[in-house]
């Protein structure tokens, strides 16, 4: 790959996505291949990718460079988004998905009240718990460090 930093980050994302399958199985006892292409879950591929890029950049160019500053800020923003904004959106989606059941309970108590159930549910697994981001960051740090060690072509 012409850009080793990008290749290292993409490798970390791919490794995290692949690890989601056995991690999900260990937690639930079910194999669900959709976990390898979906968002959310353990470990965070977002955190893995941006951490790999930051560690690679720090090792290759140093901590006092604009390249590292850019990669570190990108990582902070992405991980904050994954743990906060996207996770809260997933929690709101769970509540919205439960509204159908709540309205049906209420309508049973009020004859003549009609409720049409939604056809599809909102996606609930959007963001990450802090431990999922930490695990992704650890994986990314390892991949980033190893990517920086190997000689460039």
N, C-alpha and C positions, 0 to 999 in steps of 0.2 A: 504494500500500500504506500502511495507516495507521501502521505502524511502519517507518520508513526504515532503521533499524539492522538489523532482522530481514530486510528486503527486500534490503539490501546483502549480508548474510551468505549468504542463499539464492542470490543471483545469483552469488556467488563459488563456492559449491558446484556450481551448475549449470554454470558455465564450466569448472571443473576436471573434472567428469564428462564433458563434451563433448570436452575436450582429450585424454582418455584414448584415444579412438578413433584419432586420427592419431598419437599417441605410440606406441601399441601397433603400429600399422602400420609406423612408422619403425623400430621395434626388430625386428619379426618378419617383415614383408612380408605380413602377413595382416590383413584387415579382420575384426574381431570386435565386433559391436555390443553384445554382452553386457558389454563393458568399460565401457560408458557407465552401466550400472546396478549394477555390482558394486563390491565393496570391494577395496582394494589397488590398486597400480599408480601410474603417473606421470601427473599430479601428484596429491598427496593432497588430496581434496576436504574431508576433515576439517580439515586444516591450513588450507586456503584459507578455509573458512567462519569458523573461530574467529579467524583473523588478520584477516580483513575486518572482523569485528565489533569486535575490539580497536582496530584503526586508526581505524575510523569513530568509535568511542566516544572515543578519545583526541583526535581532531581536533575533535569536536563539544563535548565536555565538559571536556577537559583531562586531564593525566596524574595529577593529585592528587585525583581524584574517586573515590568509591566505585563508580561505574558502570564506570570503567576498571579498577579493581582486580578487580572481579567478572569482567569479560570477559577480563582477562589471566590470572587463575587458571584460568578455564575452558579457555582456550587451552593453557596449560601442561599441564593434566591430560589433555586430549584428545590433544595431540601426543605426550606421554610414552606414553600408552596405545597409540597407533598405531605408534610406533617400537619399543616394547618388548613389552608384554604381548601384543597382538594379533599382532605379527610372530613372536614365539616360539611362540604357539599354532599359527600357520601352519607353522612349521618342524617342530613336533611332529607335525602332521597329515601332513606329507611322510613322516616316519619311520614312522608308523602305516600309511600307504598302502603303503609298501614291505614291510611285514611279510608280506603274502600271498606275495610272491615269495620272501622269505627262508624262510618255512615250507615252501613247495613244494620248494625246493632241499633242505632238510633231510629232508623226507619221502621224497624220492627215494632218499636214502641209508638210510632206515629202513623196510623193507617192513612193511606193515600199519598204518602211521601214516596216518590219514585227516585231511584238512584241507578244510573247506568255505570257498571264497573268498567274501569279502564282496560284496554286490550293488553297493554304491556306495562311491565314495571320499569321504574327508573333504575339505572345501574347504581348499585350501592357500594361496590368496591372500587373507589376512586383514588383514595389517598393511602397514607401509611401511618401506622403507629410509630412512635419514636424508636422502638426496638427494631422495627423493620428497616428504618432509615440507618440506624447504627450498624446493623448487619450488612446492609448494602455498602455502606461507607468502608467497613472493614474489608469486604471483598474487593471493592474498588481500589483501596490503598495497596493491597497486595498485588493486584493486576497492574496498577500504575507503576509501582516500584519495579516489578519484574520487566515490564515493557521498557522502562528507562535503562535497565541494565543490559539488555540485549543490544548488540552492535547495530547501528544504522547501516543500511546499504547505500 
